[in-house]
Amino acid sequence: MHRTDSQDNTLVKSYILLPLILSAFEHDASVLSSELRTPAPYLEVIQSAVHAAAADLQEVRAGMRARGLKVYEQQRLEAGVEAKYICRGYHERMLLLDDVINAQAALQMRRYLGLERLG
C-alpha cells in the first residue's frame, strides 16, 4: 500500500488552504474598502499579502507537478474540506477539519500580513 510522505501532505494541505486564504483576503479587502474612511493603507497591506500568498500557491502547484501530485476533487463537507488526489499513480484522500483550517489559515494570514515573521 502506498502512503504519501510528509512533503506530499504539506503540498496538498497548502493547495487546499491557500485558495481559502486568498478568498478571505479578497473578501476582507472588499469589506474594508466600503466600510473605512481611509481604506488605502489597509488595502495595500492586504494586497501585499495576496501577492505573497499567490506566489506561494504557484510554488505549491509547481512542487506538486514535480512530485506527481494532482488534486482531482475537492468538496465541502459538514466537518471540513475533503480532497481526493493522485500521488504518483495512487489515489489518496485528505480531510481537513474546519478547526484545523481556521487555525492554520489564521496563522498563515498573520504571517502574510507581517504580524508574525516567517520561519
C-alpha positions in Angstrom: 0.0 0.0 0.0 1.3 3.4 -1.0 1.4 6.3 1.6 2.2 9.9 0.8 5.2 11.3 2.7 5.1 14.5 4.8 6.2 16.8 1.9 3.4 15.4 -0.2 0.9 16.0 2.6 2.2 19.6 3.2 1.8 20.4 -0.5 -1.7 19.1 -0.7 -2.7 20.8 2.5 -1.2 24.1 1.2 -3.0 23.6 -2.1 -6.3 23.4 -0.2 -5.6 26.2 2.3 -4.0 28.9 0.1 -7.1 29.5 -2.1 -9.2 29.8 1.0 -6.7 32.3 2.4 -6.8 34.3 -0.9 -10.6 34.3 -0.8 -10.6 35.6 2.8 -8.2 38.4 1.9 -10.3 39.4 -1.1 -13.5 39.4 1.0 -11.8 41.4 3.7 -10.4 43.9 1.3 -13.9 44.4 -0.2 -15.4 45.0 3.3 -12.6 47.4 4.3 -12.9 49.4 1.1 -16.6 50.0 1.7 -16.5 50.5 5.5 -13.4 52.5 6.2 -13.0 56.2 5.7 -9.4 55.8 4.6 -9.0 52.2 3.4 -5.9 52.7 1.1 -3.2 51.8 3.7 -5.1 48.7 4.8 -5.8 47.6 1.3 -2.1 48.0 0.4 -1.1 45.6 3.3 -3.8 43.1 2.2 -2.7 43.4 -1.5 0.9 42.7 -0.5 -0.3 39.6 1.4 -2.4 38.5 -1.6 0.7 38.7 -3.8 2.8 36.7 -1.4 0.0 34.0 -1.0 -0.5 33.8 -4.8 3.3 33.4 -5.3 3.3 30.6 -2.7 0.3 28.9 -4.4 2.3 29.0 -7.7 5.3 27.3 -5.9 3.0 24.7 -4.4 1.5 23.9 -7.8 5.0 23.6 -9.3 6.1 21.4 -6.4 3.0 19.2 -6.9 3.7 18.7 -10.6 7.3 17.9 -9.8 6.3 15.2 -7.2 3.5 13.7 -9.3 0.6 15.0 -7.2 -2.7 16.1 -8.6 -5.8 17.1 -6.7 -8.8 16.0 -8.8 -11.7 16.6 -6.5 -12.4 18.9 -3.5 -15.7 19.0 -1.7 -17.0 20.9 1.3 -18.3 18.5 4.0 -20.1 19.3 7.2 -16.8 18.7 9.2 -14.4 20.4 6.8 -12.9 20.0 3.3 -12.1 16.7 1.6 -9.6 16.5 -1.2 -9.1 13.4 -3.4 -5.8 13.4 -5.2 -3.4 11.2 -7.1 0.1 10.7 -5.7 2.4 9.1 -8.2 -0.4 7.0 -9.6 -2.1 6.1 -6.3 -5.4 7.6 -5.2 -5.3 9.2 -1.8 -7.7 11.3 0.3 -7.2 14.1 2.8 -9.8 15.6 5.1 -9.0 18.9 6.7 -11.4 19.7 9.6 -12.8 23.2 9.9 -10.9 23.8 13.2 -7.6 22.9 11.6 -8.4 25.0 8.5 -9.3 28.0 10.7 -6.2 27.7 12.9 -3.8 27.2 10.0 -5.4 29.9 7.9 -5.3 32.4 10.7 -1.6 31.6 11.4 -0.6 31.9 7.7 -2.7 35.1 7.2 -0.9 36.7 10.2 2.4 35.8 8.6 1.4 37.2 5.2 0.3 40.4 6.9 3.6 40.7 8.6 2.2 40.2 12.1 4.3 37.1 12.7 7.7 36.6 11.0 8.2 33.6 8.8 10.4 30.8 9.9 
